Amino acid sequence: MLRNEFLMAGLTLCAVACVDAETETGDTKEGATAQSAERESLVYEPGFSSGGFEYDPSEGIAAGGLDGVETEKGIEVKSPVRAEDCGSDQKGVFPGTTHFGDLTDLSEIPSRVEFVTGDVIISADAKVTSLEALRCIVTIGGTLQIEGLPGVKRFNMPRLVAAGDLEIDSMKGLHSVSMPALKMLDSLSVTKAPALERLWMPRVKVLNQGLNLEDIAVFSLEGTLPRLESAGSVALMDLPQLEALDHAPIDLAGGDLTLSGLDGLETLDGFPFDAVGSIEISQNADLLSTIGATVLDDADVLIAENPALVDLKILSGVVALDALELSTNKALSTVEDLASLDAVAGDLVIDDHPALVDYSGIFGLAEVGGDLRITGAQALSVDELGTLEANVSAIAVEGDVVVAGVE
């Protein structure tokens, strides 16, 4: 018996049943109809709130294209995708085994297909205003790629459980994406959808190949992937509505982390990322403060072009780094948070900080495996530059040592 568990808007699915993948000889049409009726009946428990983001059960059901009424057991709904609308009653054959390659015409998708062994790629067609043709799909063996469909406002796949990669790009009219049953996914990339406020995938726990969110309007990581536990990499870029990194720990297992263009962030409070391999914190207009995190030990760190940043607390307590570059953080006046740093395996670069007067945080360094470059030290006089150069000369540096003010 193939069973799907649906989770919608922070709601826990109590019961759901699907049609048997391979019916035995002697099954009747009436028997299949009874199974269909069983699958239609879904019950959800009440929702929850987290990080100030309210999950309304009725709103969540509506976002997934479901109609529901509140009962003593929770919220009882009927799926808009009825069992008899997907698949068939043929004996011995589970329907929807057609292989697809790239698709440019939705009419190529049989309206009742459930399993796709290849890719589903739909792009650059202004005439497409609905992705209803995908409503029955349960699994996609390859990539699901949707791009350049300006007329599509909602994209809901209530039955999709597994896919290889999911890519959504250049969807300027898209407001909502809901995949409440999706559980298995290698990677997720959603880019250039500036109106997208709701991106809801509440069952995904692992993204082995990574997460990329760029130029969309979601304001909560917790409200997007609440169960995410690990990812090969994470890139959060140009998300003007994102106000907090409100999430349980996410293990990157040495992968890359990019936090860039997050103009709604004032701090990195709640920083959820563990085992970071490299991190870029850049071009965050209102970022005032970071936080201490020893999970950055042995990481490659770039902190650049954050005009309001006044501290480096995310590096407080860190003992060793692979590389460190600090560049053009105009308000930064001290690097005292680097006081625990003992070694940098590669280059250490501090460049273009017009307010930086206190470099004492790096004086405790024992060794730098690459170059040590301090340039654009605009706030220091000639004498102060000489003192700085004398202090860093005590550090064992494998590469070049450069200390310079304004050229």
RAHU-V933769 format. One line per field, one symbol per residue. ss: DSSP state (H for helix, E for strand, C for the rest). burial: # if it has 9 or more other ideal C-beta (glycine too) atoms within 8 Angstrom, else .. Layout:
ss=???
burial=???
This chain:
ss=CCCCCCCECCECEEECCCCCCCCCCCCCHHHHHHHHHHHHEEEECCCCEECCEECCHHHHHHHCCCEEEEECCEEEEECCCCHHHCCCCCCCCCCCCCCCCCCCCHHHCCCCCCEECCCEEEECCCCCCCCHHHCCCCEECCEEEEECCCCCCEEECCCCCECCEEEEECCCCCCEEECCCCCECCEEEEEEECCCCEEECCCCCEECCEEEEEEECCCCCCCCCCCCCEECCEEEECCCCCCCCCCCCEECCCCEEEEECCCCCCECCCCCEECCCEEEEECCCCCCECCCCHHHCCCEEEEECCCCCCCCHHHCCCCEECEEEEECCCCCCECHHHCCCCEECCCEEEECCCCCCECHHHCCCCEECCCEEEECCCCCCHHHHHHHHHHHCCCEECCCEEECCCC
burial=...########.#..#.##............##.###.#######.#..##.#.#.##########.#.....##########..##......###...#..#..#..#..#####.######.#..#..#.########.########.##.################.#############.#.#######.##########..##.#################.##########.####.####..###..########.##.##..############.#.##.#####..##.######.#.##.######.#.########.#.#####.##.############.#.###########.##############...##..##.##..#.#.#.#####..
